[in-house]
């Protein structure tokens, strides 16, 4: 802190309020040696406010024509001064009155906290710690099952769930074969749903749904086995549970960093972040599927064949990136790439086809496969 | 200027209100943005505080500025308290119930309905508490404002009248807004002196009827026009089993009709809004002074459009800025080529976040313009014994606006 020069020590007109009433007094200010001197002109002693303890609630910007100065020892009291040259000299002596000075007071601790948070995030990233999955791992089975069954019931409600006994037996045989070395195999349930989509998905608690259309579109039982192994892979990794927890956590974090004022765009940001995780989950479920198929001695070719056919149907003509793994560098990306929830079929095919072959037998006998395809001949009665 | 308001010990002083535009708002916008990015957004609360300080200081009573004494940490802690004591437990409760009983179970549904009711009530509470905090942090000549009264009264009125809006087809709204404004205004104090509000909702029903009929007519007119233009074609194509896909010209017609309908709707609703604010101002008194306001529908619409364009500029500017960060990694290649690069992909996925932050980039300017419009169209006529007004005891509020932040109900 520098002391005011003799030239600076001149009187300036201002108004003083004592914080007790709304009355204001005309006063003279002086940059004294001990602080800001306020002479109220009523014969009383001049008030001296130490420079280091001066404060303001409205930062004094460069070239400001006015300032309101306060001193915390006199709560509510203020001096309203309108003299740019005087204010400039005062800010030089008491830099905490400037916007930069006011920010510096708490910005350094805030930045230190941010550094710690960012460091923790980087460490978690480096150590591959997945908090959502860790929390999902702590959920009791009963909770996971309840939620999973509830989700499944949305798709395979009564009247849509296929239960032809022979088909069910074939499905159970396939499930048992795939789950041979999976912990908590009893939890897993596969429901066939007669709904107008060609898909399969995993819900929490190892609950899975595969649609009639998907079974009908499969050329071999090995293809169905590959798809089911992939969904079981999601169950083993607890992806559905982790996904729910992640959405809740990300929503909370986005609300926190945006101060709760994001509006609809936070949902967009959430989708982008979430889809990135889902793409990783799909790739990881594929790895689990390949492991399960190998253990069950079911060929991975069915899994690959399904994706190859799927890719041909889904990819637009000319979309080389979608269909042809070897032409990746020539392919073109789009903004929609960022919104993809699944890896490209060509990427998945590359991984599946790249695994070493092993001795295998068909996933189901011819008879079992025929019965599985007819599983929707009987459905759970509506109540 | 100071000589104009030389105090008279027990006399009355004429009151006036004016606006002196705060300098440096563009610089403040970019500073706030930079600090929000560096702090992952947490600076939001301090940024908001600094903006308020500037805006408050631009509002002059008898040519002396208001002072905003709130602090960023008060807003931050208020938000943290509400998020951790209300929102996080509620989220966990909902998740736990859904996990335990399933999302469609009657218990889950009952809890969801209960939460809607609780949050509906909390919304009104948030508005009142935010207003109380802002008034407690507003000073003029060192004397602070305050909002006395029980927030529960406001929250309950806000809640039950909101439930009646659909049942009355909206016709409770003039009465509701008058009632809610009455609770807030009549509980407002400057120092030890109360503000008085004596508006009745009757005079608002004429403008409301115009807005209501105008709104319905615009709605029916828009859909009637679209039906008249396209219904025959849709029907004919349906008979032939061909789905109706509008041509570019037809889409243009629908869009133009929608735009015109939007402008008409904005005009009638803004007219009602302007009349409401003017009516409320006209019935607000402080000591021997009376407020009046001269807002207009055109003025409000112009303010809304220009503020929207400023917000859009910020969003596009920052979105483009984030996207341009990919240039060092991929050069000026096409998007199709650029997205092959993993770093560029990461940067492009951050563009929505850039747009999100960009929407609030020029918030200081937008908020100052809105406040400026209001203050410049507001006047005070009459006197008050300013020298006799003393600081009211108590009324200190520790933390600010947590609920309002969480519900995003804050105007400034």
Interface residues (C-beta under 8 A of the other chain):
Chain A: X13 X15 X17 X18 X19 X20 X21 X22 X23 X24 X25 X26 X57 X58 X59 X61 X64 X66 X68 X76 X77 X78 X80 X82 X99 X103 X106 X107 X110 X111 X114 X117 X118 X139 X142 X143 X144 X146 X147 X149 X150 X151 X153 X154 X204 X244 X245 X248 X252 X255 X256 X257 X258 X259 X260 X261 X262 X263 X265 X266 X268 X269 X272 X276 X328 X329 X331 X332 X333 X334 X335 X337 X338
Chain B: X1 X2 X5 X6 X7 X9 X23 X24 X35 X38 X39 X40 X41 X42 X43 X44 X45 X46 X48 X50 X53 X54 X56 X57 X64 X65 X67 X68 X69 X72 X73 X79 X83 X87 X88 X91 X95 X96 X98 X99 X100 X101 X102 X103 X104 X105 X139 X140 X141 X142 X143 X144 X191 X334 X335 X336 X337 X338 X339 X340 X345 X348 X349 X352 X353 X355 X356 X359 X360 X386 X387 X388 X389 X390 X391 X405 X406 X407 X408 X410
